[in-house]
Amino acid sequence: MFEVHQHLIAKEGVYILENMVTEELARDEADEFMFVLGHAKIKGAVQMIINPVAIR
């Protein structure tokens, strides 16, 4: 189950950011910003709650 998640996240370190809320960035017409994403604290996890930050 969720083989893509297991491969991308746990084995390759690629995060799937499918549930990001970007409405505020679009409303503010933020076309340039620095995106910061901390890494998951649990090795081998396939799902993690993380707090991405966009700095204008």
mmCIF file as Biopython writes it, N, C-alpha, C and O atoms, coordinates in Angstrom:
data_model
#
loop_
_atom_site.group_PDB
_atom_site.id
_atom_site.type_symbol
_atom_site.label_atom_id
_atom_site.label_alt_id
_atom_site.label_comp_id
_atom_site.label_asym_id
_atom_site.label_entity_id
_atom_site.label_seq_id
_atom_site.pdbx_PDB_ins_code
_atom_site.Cartn_x
_atom_site.Cartn_y
_atom_site.Cartn_z
_atom_site.occupancy
_atom_site.B_iso_or_equiv
_atom_site.auth_seq_id
_atom_site.auth_asym_id
_atom_site.pdbx_PDB_model_num
ATOM 1   N N  . MET A ? 1  ? 0.839  -1.182 0.000  1.0 0.0 1  A 1 
ATOM 2   C CA . MET A ? 1  ? 0.000  0.000  0.000  1.0 0.0 1  A 1 
ATOM 3   C C  . MET A ? 1  ? 0.887  1.250  0.000  1.0 0.0 1  A 1 
ATOM 4   O O  . MET A ? 1  ? 1.879  1.305  0.728  1.0 0.0 1  A 1 
ATOM 5   N N  . PHE A ? 2  ? 0.543  2.227  -0.794 1.0 0.0 2  A 1 
ATOM 6   C CA . PHE A ? 2  ? 1.273  3.502  -0.920 1.0 0.0 2  A 1 
ATOM 7   C C  . PHE A ? 2  ? 2.748  3.282  -1.258 1.0 0.0 2  A 1 
ATOM 8   O O  . PHE A ? 2  ? 3.630  3.884  -0.645 1.0 0.0 2  A 1 
ATOM 9   N N  . GLU A ? 3  ? 3.001  2.431  -2.219 1.0 0.0 3  A 1 
ATOM 10  C CA . GLU A ? 3  ? 4.380  2.122  -2.589 1.0 0.0 3  A 1 
ATOM 11  C C  . GLU A ? 3  ? 5.144  3.346  -3.073 1.0 0.0 3  A 1 
ATOM 12  O O  . GLU A ? 3  ? 6.345  3.467  -2.828 1.0 0.0 3  A 1 
ATOM 13  N N  . VAL A ? 4  ? 4.452  4.259  -3.762 1.0 0.0 4  A 1 
ATOM 14  C CA . VAL A ? 4  ? 5.126  5.469  -4.240 1.0 0.0 4  A 1 
ATOM 15  C C  . VAL A ? 4  ? 5.610  6.298  -3.059 1.0 0.0 4  A 1 
ATOM 16  O O  . VAL A ? 4  ? 6.729  6.809  -3.081 1.0 0.0 4  A 1 
ATOM 17  N N  . HIS A ? 5  ? 4.778  6.438  -2.025 1.0 0.0 5  A 1 
ATOM 18  C CA . HIS A ? 5  ? 5.185  7.181  -0.842 1.0 0.0 5  A 1 
ATOM 19  C C  . HIS A ? 5  ? 6.404  6.539  -0.186 1.0 0.0 5  A 1 
ATOM 20  O O  . HIS A ? 5  ? 7.350  7.231  0.190  1.0 0.0 5  A 1 
ATOM 21  N N  . GLN A ? 6  ? 6.377  5.235  -0.052 1.0 0.0 6  A 1 
ATOM 22  C CA . GLN A ? 6  ? 7.486  4.535  0.586  1.0 0.0 6  A 1 
ATOM 23  C C  . GLN A ? 6  ? 8.776  4.731  -0.190 1.0 0.0 6  A 1 
ATOM 24  O O  . GLN A ? 6  ? 9.839  4.910  0.404  1.0 0.0 6  A 1 
ATOM 25  N N  . HIS A ? 7  ? 8.692  4.698  -1.493 1.0 0.0 7  A 1 
ATOM 26  C CA . HIS A ? 7  ? 9.894  4.868  -2.305 1.0 0.0 7  A 1 
ATOM 27  C C  . HIS A ? 7  ? 10.380 6.316  -2.287 1.0 0.0 7  A 1 
ATOM 28  O O  . HIS A ? 7  ? 11.549 6.575  -2.001 1.0 0.0 7  A 1 
ATOM 29  N N  . LEU A ? 8  ? 9.489  7.258  -2.589 1.0 0.0 8  A 1 
ATOM 30  C CA . LEU A ? 8  ? 9.911  8.656  -2.696 1.0 0.0 8  A 1 
ATOM 31  C C  . LEU A ? 8  ? 10.376 9.236  -1.361 1.0 0.0 8  A 1 
ATOM 32  O O  . LEU A ? 8  ? 11.436 9.858  -1.291 1.0 0.0 8  A 1 
ATOM 33  N N  . ILE A ? 9  ? 9.605  9.038  -0.322 1.0 0.0 9  A 1 
ATOM 34  C CA . ILE A ? 9  ? 9.924  9.674  0.961  1.0 0.0 9  A 1 
ATOM 35  C C  . ILE A ? 9  ? 11.016 8.910  1.714  1.0 0.0 9  A 1 
ATOM 36  O O  . ILE A ? 9  ? 12.070 9.466  2.024  1.0 0.0 9  A 1 
ATOM 37  N N  . ALA A ? 10 ? 10.760 7.658  1.997  1.0 0.0 10 A 1 
ATOM 38  C CA . ALA A ? 10 ? 11.673 6.901  2.862  1.0 0.0 10 A 1 
ATOM 39  C C  . ALA A ? 10 ? 12.994 6.558  2.190  1.0 0.0 10 A 1 
ATOM 40  O O  . ALA A ? 10 ? 14.040 6.598  2.838  1.0 0.0 10 A 1 
ATOM 41  N N  . LYS A ? 11 ? 12.968 6.226  0.914  1.0 0.0 11 A 1 
ATOM 42  C CA . LYS A ? 11 ? 14.185 5.771  0.244  1.0 0.0 11 A 1 
ATOM 43  C C  . LYS A ? 11 ? 14.929 6.879  -0.490 1.0 0.0 11 A 1 
ATOM 44  O O  . LYS A ? 11 ? 16.157 6.852  -0.570 1.0 0.0 11 A 1 
ATOM 45  N N  . GLU A ? 12 ? 14.189 7.862  -1.032 1.0 0.0 12 A 1 
ATOM 46  C CA . GLU A ? 12 ? 14.817 8.917  -1.843 1.0 0.0 12 A 1 
ATOM 47  C C  . GLU A ? 12 ? 14.835 10.280 -1.165 1.0 0.0 12 A 1 
ATOM 48  O O  . GLU A ? 12 ? 15.539 11.182 -1.621 1.0 0.0 12 A 1 
ATOM 49  N N  . GLY A ? 13 ? 14.072 10.449 -0.081 1.0 0.0 13 A 1 
ATOM 50  C CA . GLY A ? 13 ? 14.044 11.730 0.613  1.0 0.0 13 A 1 
ATOM 51  C C  . GLY A ? 13 ? 13.262 12.806 -0.118 1.0 0.0 13 A 1 
ATOM 52  O O  . GLY A ? 13 ? 13.484 13.995 0.115  1.0 0.0 13 A 1 
ATOM 53  N N  . VAL A ? 14 ? 12.349 12.411 -1.000 1.0 0.0 14 A 1 
ATOM 54  C CA . VAL A ? 14 ? 11.538 13.360 -1.762 1.0 0.0 14 A 1 
ATOM 55  C C  . VAL A ? 14 ? 10.180 13.478 -1.082 1.0 0.0 14 A 1 
ATOM 56  O O  . VAL A ? 14 ? 9.471  12.484 -0.923 1.0 0.0 14 A 1 
ATOM 57  N N  . TYR A ? 15 ? 9.824  14.680 -0.686 1.0 0.0 15 A 1 
ATOM 58  C CA . TYR A ? 15 ? 8.543  14.912 -0.023 1.0 0.0 15 A 1 
ATOM 59  C C  . TYR A ? 15 ? 7.443  15.162 -1.037 1.0 0.0 15 A 1 
ATOM 60  O O  . TYR A ? 15 ? 7.668  15.814 -2.056 1.0 0.0 15 A 1 
ATOM 61  N N  . ILE A ? 16 ? 6.256  14.646 -0.761 1.0 0.0 16 A 1 
ATOM 62  C CA . ILE A ? 16 ? 5.083  14.865 -1.594 1.0 0.0 16 A 1 
ATOM 63  C C  . ILE A ? 16 ? 4.247  15.927 -0.887 1.0 0.0 16 A 1 
ATOM 64  O O  . ILE A ? 16 ? 3.679  15.669 0.174  1.0 0.0 16 A 1 
ATOM 65  N N  . LEU A ? 17 ? 4.173  17.102 -1.464 1.0 0.0 17 A 1 
ATOM 66  C CA . LEU A ? 17 ? 3.512  18.234 -0.805 1.0 0.0 17 A 1 
ATOM 67  C C  . LEU A ? 17 ? 2.142  18.478 -1.426 1.0 0.0 17 A 1 
ATOM 68  O O  . LEU A ? 17 ? 1.891  19.541 -1.993 1.0 0.0 17 A 1 
ATOM 69  N N  . GLU A ? 18 ? 1.264  17.497 -1.317 1.0 0.0 18 A 1 
ATOM 70  C CA . GLU A ? 18 ? -0.012 17.572 -2.007 1.0 0.0 18 A 1 
ATOM 71  C C  . GLU A ? 18 ? -1.089 18.325 -1.238 1.0 0.0 18 A 1 
ATOM 72  O O  . GLU A ? 18 ? -2.105 18.684 -1.834 1.0 0.0 18 A 1 
ATOM 73  N N  . ASN A ? 19 ? -0.919 18.576 0.035  1.0 0.0 19 A 1 
ATOM 74  C CA . ASN A ? 19 ? -1.959 19.220 0.833  1.0 0.0 19 A 1 
ATOM 75  C C  . ASN A ? 19 ? -1.562 20.612 1.316  1.0 0.0 19 A 1 
ATOM 76  O O  . ASN A ? 19 ? -2.057 21.075 2.343  1.0 0.0 19 A 1 
ATOM 77  N N  . MET A ? 20 ? -0.683 21.275 0.591  1.0 0.0 20 A 1 
ATOM 78  C CA . MET A ? 20 ? -0.257 22.614 0.994  1.0 0.0 20 A 1 
ATOM 79  C C  . MET A ? 20 ? -1.357 23.633 0.715  1.0 0.0 20 A 1 
ATOM 80  O O  . MET A ? 20 ? -2.024 23.580 -0.318 1.0 0.0 20 A 1 
ATOM 81  N N  . VAL A ? 21 ? -1.530 24.547 1.638  1.0 0.0 21 A 1 
ATOM 82  C CA . VAL A ? 21 ? -2.515 25.623 1.481  1.0 0.0 21 A 1 
ATOM 83  C C  . VAL A ? 21 ? -1.774 26.843 0.942  1.0 0.0 21 A 1 
ATOM 84  O O  . VAL A ? 21 ? -0.938 27.427 1.632  1.0 0.0 21 A 1 
ATOM 85  N N  . THR A ? 22 ? -2.083 27.219 -0.280 1.0 0.0 22 A 1 
ATOM 86  C CA . THR A ? 22 ? -1.368 28.328 -0.929 1.0 0.0 22 A 1 
ATOM 87  C C  . THR A ? 22 ? -2.282 29.501 -1.283 1.0 0.0 22 A 1 
ATOM 88  O O  . THR A ? 22 ? -1.865 30.406 -2.006 1.0 0.0 22 A 1 
ATOM 89  N N  . GLU A ? 23 ? -3.507 29.500 -0.792 1.0 0.0 23 A 1 
ATOM 90  C CA . GLU A ? 23 ? -4.455 30.559 -1.132 1.0 0.0 23 A 1 
ATOM 91  C C  . GLU A ? 23 ? -3.964 31.942 -0.712 1.0 0.0 23 A 1 
ATOM 92  O O  . GLU A ? 23 ? -4.145 32.913 -1.447 1.0 0.0 23 A 1 
ATOM 93  N N  . GLU A ? 24 ? -3.341 32.041 0.469  1.0 0.0 24 A 1 
ATOM 94  C CA . GLU A ? 24 ? -2.870 33.351 0.935  1.0 0.0 24 A 1 
ATOM 95  C C  . GLU A ? 24 ? -1.760 33.896 0.044  1.0 0.0 24 A 1 
ATOM 96  O O  . GLU A ? 24 ? -1.723 35.094 -0.236 1.0 0.0 24 A 1 
ATOM 97  N N  . LEU A ? 25 ? -0.854 33.026 -0.403 1.0 0.0 25 A 1 
ATOM 98  C CA . LEU A ? 25 ? 0.202  33.464 -1.315 1.0 0.0 25 A 1 
ATOM 99  C C  . LEU A ? 25 ? -0.395 33.964 -2.627 1.0 0.0 25 A 1 
ATOM 100 O O  . LEU A ? 25 ? 0.036  34.986 -3.160 1.0 0.0 25 A 1 
ATOM 101 N N  . ALA A ? 26 ? -1.377 33.250 -3.139 1.0 0.0 26 A 1 
ATOM 102 C CA . ALA A ? 26 ? -2.022 33.665 -4.391 1.0 0.0 26 A 1 
ATOM 103 C C  . ALA A ? 26 ? -2.782 34.968 -4.208 1.0 0.0 26 A 1 
ATOM 104 O O  . ALA A ? 26 ? -2.727 35.846 -5.069 1.0 0.0 26 A 1 
ATOM 105 N N  . ARG A ? 27 ? -3.490 35.100 -3.092 1.0 0.0 27 A 1 
ATOM 106 C CA . ARG A ? 27 ? -4.260 36.323 -2.824 1.0 0.0 27 A 1 
ATOM 107 C C  . ARG A ? 27 ? -3.330 37.530 -2.696 1.0 0.0 27 A 1 
ATOM 108 O O  . ARG A ? 27 ? -3.678 38.624 -3.141 1.0 0.0 27 A 1 
ATOM 109 N N  . ASP A ? 28 ? -2.153 37.345 -2.094 1.0 0.0 28 A 1 
ATOM 110 C CA . ASP A ? 28 ? -1.184 38.437 -1.932 1.0 0.0 28 A 1 
ATOM 111 C C  . ASP A ? 28 ? -0.338 38.648 -3.185 1.0 0.0 28 A 1 
ATOM 112 O O  . ASP A ? 28 ? 0.539  39.511 -3.210 1.0 0.0 28 A 1 
ATOM 113 N N  . GLU A ? 29 ? -0.607 37.850 -4.233 1.0 0.0 29 A 1 
ATOM 114 C CA . GLU A ? 29 ? 0.151  37.916 -5.479 1.0 0.0 29 A 1 
ATOM 115 C C  . GLU A ? 29 ? 1.654  37.772 -5.227 1.0 0.0 29 A 1 
ATOM 116 O O  . GLU A ? 29 ? 2.469  38.468 -5.832 1.0 0.0 29 A 1 
ATOM 117 N N  . ALA A ? 30 ? 1.995  36.868 -4.335 1.0 0.0 30 A 1 
ATOM 118 C CA . ALA A ? 30 ? 3.401  36.608 -4.009 1.0 0.0 30 A 1 
ATOM 119 C C  . ALA A ? 30 ? 4.005  35.764 -5.120 1.0 0.0 30 A 1 
ATOM 120 O O  . ALA A ? 30 ? 3.840  34.544 -5.146 1.0 0.0 30 A 1 
ATOM 121 N N  . ASP A ? 31 ? 4.706  36.423 -6.039 1.0 0.0 31 A 1 
ATOM 122 C CA . ASP A ? 31 ? 5.297  35.672 -7.147 1.0 0.0 31 A 1 
ATOM 123 C C  . ASP A ? 31 ? 6.761  35.326 -6.893 1.0 0.0 31 A 1 
ATOM 124 O O  . ASP A ? 31 ? 7.366  34.581 -7.665 1.0 0.0 31 A 1 
ATOM 125 N N  . GLU A ? 32 ? 7.334  35.863 -5.813 1.0 0.0 32 A 1 
ATOM 126 C CA . GLU A ? 32 ? 8.693  35.496 -5.400 1.0 0.0 32 A 1 
ATOM 127 C C  . GLU A ? 32 ? 8.719  35.338 -3.891 1.0 0.0 32 A 1 
ATOM 128 O O  . GLU A ? 32 ? 8.258  36.212 -3.157 1.0 0.0 32 A 1 
ATOM 129 N N  . PHE A ? 33 ? 9.257  34.223 -3.437 1.0 0.0 33 A 1 
ATOM 130 C CA . PHE A ? 33 ? 9.389  33.989 -2.005 1.0 0.0 33 A 1 
ATOM 131 C C  . PHE A ? 33 ? 10.391 32.861 -1.790 1.0 0.0 33 A 1 
ATOM 132 O O  . PHE A ? 33 ? 10.671 32.079 -2.699 1.0 0.0 33 A 1 
ATOM 133 N N  . MET A ? 34 ? 10.923 32.791 -0.578 1.0 0.0 34 A 1 
ATOM 134 C CA . MET A ? 34 ? 11.817 31.697 -0.218 1.0 0.0 34 A 1 
ATOM 135 C C  . MET A ? 34 ? 10.973 30.629 0.474  1.0 0.0 34 A 1 
ATOM 136 O O  . MET A ? 34 ? 10.252 30.918 1.429  1.0 0.0 34 A 1 
ATOM 137 N N  . PHE A ? 35 ? 11.066 29.418 -0.005 1.0 0.0 35 A 1 
ATOM 138 C CA . PHE A ? 35 ? 10.305 28.316 0.560  1.0 0.0 35 A 1 
ATOM 139 C C  . PHE A ? 35 ? 11.218 27.494 1.461  1.0 0.0 35 A 1 
ATOM 140 O O  . PHE A ? 35 ? 12.272 27.034 1.022  1.0 0.0 35 A 1 
ATOM 141 N N  . VAL A ? 36 ? 10.824 27.308 2.714  1.0 0.0 36 A 1 
ATOM 142 C CA . VAL A ? 36 ? 11.627 26.562 3.682  1.0 0.0 36 A 1 
ATOM 143 C C  . VAL A ? 36 ? 10.801 25.384 4.179  1.0 0.0 36 A 1 
ATOM 144 O O  . VAL A ? 36 ? 9.656  25.544 4.603  1.0 0.0 36 A 1 
ATOM 145 N N  . LEU A ? 37 ? 11.401 24.200 4.120  1.0 0.0 37 A 1 
ATOM 146 C CA . LEU A ? 37 ? 10.717 22.998 4.571  1.0 0.0 37 A 1 
ATOM 147 C C  . LEU A ? 37 ? 11.668 22.202 5.440  1.0 0.0 37 A 1 
ATOM 148 O O  . LEU A ? 37 ? 12.713 21.749 4.971  1.0 0.0 37 A 1 
ATOM 149 N N  . GLY A ? 38 ? 11.316 22.030 6.692  1.0 0.0 38 A 1 
ATOM 150 C CA . GLY A ? 38 ? 12.141 21.220 7.589  1.0 0.0 38 A 1 
ATOM 151 C C  . GLY A ? 38 ? 11.955 19.749 7.271  1.0 0.0 38 A 1 
ATOM 152 O O  . GLY A ? 38 ? 10.937 19.361 6.698  1.0 0.0 38 A 1 
ATOM 153 N N  . HIS A ? 39 ? 12.914 18.938 7.630  1.0 0.0 39 A 1 
ATOM 154 C CA . HIS A ? 39 ? 12.843 17.510 7.336  1.0 0.0 39 A 1 
ATOM 155 C C  . HIS A ? 39 ? 12.067 16.765 8.422  1.0 0.0 39 A 1 
ATOM 156 O O  . HIS A ? 39 ? 11.926 17.240 9.549  1.0 0.0 39 A 1 
ATOM 157 N N  . ALA A ? 40 ? 11.578 15.605 8.057  1.0 0.0 40 A 1 
ATOM 158 C CA . ALA A ? 40 ? 10.876 14.754 9.019  1.0 0.0 40 A 1 
ATOM 159 C C  . ALA A ? 40 ? 11.856 14.278 10.083 1.0 0.0 40 A 1 
ATOM 160 O O  . ALA A ? 40 ? 13.015 14.002 9.773  1.0 0.0 40 A 1 
ATOM 161 N N  . LYS A ? 41 ? 11.419 14.181 11.301 1.0 0.0 41 A 1 
ATOM 162 C CA . LYS A ? 41 ? 12.295 13.802 12.413 1.0 0.0 41 A 1 
ATOM 163 C C  . LYS A ? 41 ? 12.415 12.292 12.588 1.0 0.0 41 A 1 
ATOM 164 O O  . LYS A ? 41 ? 13.266 11.824 13.344 1.0 0.0 41 A 1 
ATOM 165 N N  . ILE A ? 42 ? 11.576 11.527 11.900 1.0 0.0 42 A 1 
ATOM 166 C CA . ILE A ? 42 ? 11.572 10.075 12.070 1.0 0.0 42 A 1 
ATOM 167 C C  . ILE A ? 42 ? 12.122 9.433  10.806 1.0 0.0 42 A 1 
ATOM 168 O O  . ILE A ? 42 ? 11.551 9.608  9.730  1.0 0.0 42 A 1 
ATOM 169 N N  . LYS A ? 43 ? 13.202 8.704  10.916 1.0 0.0 43 A 1 
ATOM 170 C CA . LYS A ? 43 ? 13.811 8.040  9.764  1.0 0.0 43 A 1 
ATOM 171 C C  . LYS A ? 43 ? 12.924 6.893  9.286  1.0 0.0 43 A 1 
ATOM 172 O O  . LYS A ? 43 ? 12.452 6.081  10.083 1.0 0.0 43 A 1 
ATOM 173 N N  . GLY A ? 44 ? 12.706 6.841  7.966  1.0 0.0 44 A 1 
ATOM 174 C CA . GLY A ? 44 ? 11.915 5.780  7.370  1.0 0.0 44 A 1 
ATOM 175 C C  . GLY A ? 44 ? 10.418 6.018  7.376  1.0 0.0 44 A 1 
ATOM 176 O O  . GLY A ? 44 ? 9.660  5.146  6.950  1.0 0.0 44 A 1 
ATOM 177 N N  . ALA A ? 45 ? 9.973  7.163  7.843  1.0 0.0 45 A 1 
ATOM 178 C CA . ALA A ? 45 ? 8.541  7.461  7.884  1.0 0.0 45 A 1 
ATOM 179 C C  . ALA A ? 45 ? 8.006  7.695  6.479  1.0 0.0 45 A 1 
ATOM 180 O O  . ALA A ? 45 ? 8.726  8.196  5.616  1.0 0.0 45 A 1 
ATOM 181 N N  . VAL A ? 46 ? 6.765  7.339  6.248  1.0 0.0 46 A 1 
ATOM 182 C CA . VAL A ? 46 ? 6.139  7.576  4.953  1.0 0.0 46 A 1 
ATOM 183 C C  . VAL A ? 46 ? 5.064  8.655  5.029  1.0 0.0 46 A 1 
ATOM 184 O O  . VAL A ? 46 ? 4.474  9.012  4.009  1.0 0.0 46 A 1 
ATOM 185 N N  . GLN A ? 47 ? 4.804  9.175  6.220  1.0 0.0 47 A 1 
ATOM 186 C CA . GLN A ? 47 ? 3.860  10.271 6.376  1.0 0.0 47 A 1 
ATOM 187 C C  . GLN A ? 47 ? 4.293  11.081 7.586  1.0 0.0 47 A 1 
ATOM 188 O O  . GLN A ? 47 ? 4.658  10.518 8.618  1.0 0.0 47 A 1 
ATOM 189 N N  . MET A ? 48 ? 4.254  12.402 7.462  1.0 0.0 48 A 1 
ATOM 190 C CA . MET A ? 48 ? 4.724  13.245 8.546  1.0 0.0 48 A 1 
ATOM 191 C C  . MET A ? 48 ? 4.020  14.592 8.451  1.0 0.0 48 A 1 
ATOM 192 O O  . MET A ? 48 ? 3.783  15.095 7.353  1.0 0.0 48 A 1 
ATOM 193 N N  . ILE A ? 49 ? 3.690  15.171 9.588  1.0 0.0 49 A 1 
ATOM 194 C CA . ILE A ? 49 ? 3.169  16.530 9.620  1.0 0.0 49 A 1 
ATOM 195 C C  . ILE A ? 49 ? 4.367  17.465 9.703  1.0 0.0 49 A 1 
ATOM 196 O O  . ILE A ? 49 ? 5.166  17.377 10.635 1.0 0.0 49 A 1 
ATOM 197 N N  . ILE A ? 50 ? 4.491  18.354 8.735  1.0 0.0 50 A 1 
ATOM 198 C CA . ILE A ? 50 ? 5.602  19.293 8.677  1.0 0.0 50 A 1 
ATOM 199 C C  . ILE A ? 50 ? 5.046  20.696 8.533  1.0 0.0 50 A 1 
ATOM 200 O O  . ILE A ? 50 ? 3.884  20.866 8.164  1.0 0.0 50 A 1 
ATOM 201 N N  . ASN A ? 51 ? 5.846  21.690 8.816  1.0 0.0 51 A 1 
ATOM 202 C CA . ASN A ? 51 ? 5.406  23.084 8.746  1.0 0.0 51 A 1 
ATOM 203 C C  . ASN A ? 51 ? 6.247  23.860 7.729  1.0 0.0 51 A 1 
ATOM 204 O O  . ASN A ? 51 ? 7.272  24.441 8.083  1.0 0.0 51 A 1 
ATOM 205 N N  . PRO A ? 52 ? 5.811  23.867 6.464  1.0 0.0 52 A 1 
ATOM 206 C CA . PRO A ? 52 ? 6.538  24.656 5.470  1.0 0.0 52 A 1 
ATOM 207 C C  . PRO A ? 52 ? 6.309  26.145 5.707  1.0 0.0 52 A 1 
ATOM 208 O O  . PRO A ? 52 ? 5.273  26.546 6.237  1.0 0.0 52 A 1 
ATOM 209 N N  . VAL A ? 53 ? 7.292  26.966 5.309  1.0 0.0 53 A 1 
ATOM 210 C CA . VAL A ? 53 ? 7.203  28.411 5.497  1.0 0.0 53 A 1 
ATOM 211 C C  . VAL A ? 53 ? 7.578  29.099 4.195  1.0 0.0 53 A 1 
ATOM 212 O O  . VAL A ? 53 ? 8.557  28.727 3.549  1.0 0.0 53 A 1 
ATOM 213 N N  . ALA A ? 54 ? 6.797  30.105 3.810  1.0 0.0 54 A 1 
ATOM 214 C CA . ALA A ? 54 ? 7.131  30.935 2.648  1.0 0.0 54 A 1 
ATOM 215 C C  . ALA A ? 54 ? 7.483  32.320 3.181  1.0 0.0 54 A 1 
ATOM 216 O O  . ALA A ? 54 ? 6.659  32.953 3.841  1.0 0.0 54 A 1 
ATOM 217 N N  . ILE A ? 55 ? 8.695  32.799 2.902  1.0 0.0 55 A 1 
ATOM 218 C CA . ILE A ? 55 ? 9.155  34.093 3.402  1.0 0.0 55 A 1 
ATOM 219 C C  . ILE A ? 55 ? 9.263  35.049 2.209  1.0 0.0 55 A 1 
ATOM 220 O O  . ILE A ? 55 ? 9.988  34.784 1.250  1.0 0.0 55 A 1 
ATOM 221 N N  . ARG A ? 56 ? 8.535  36.154 2.284  1.0 0.0 56 A 1 
ATOM 222 C CA . ARG A ? 56 ? 8.555  37.145 1.199  1.0 0.0 56 A 1 
ATOM 223 C C  . ARG A ? 56 ? 9.640  38.147 1.433  1.0 0.0 56 A 1 
ATOM 224 O O  . ARG A ? 56 ? 9.817  39.063 0.629  1.0 0.0 56 A 1 
#
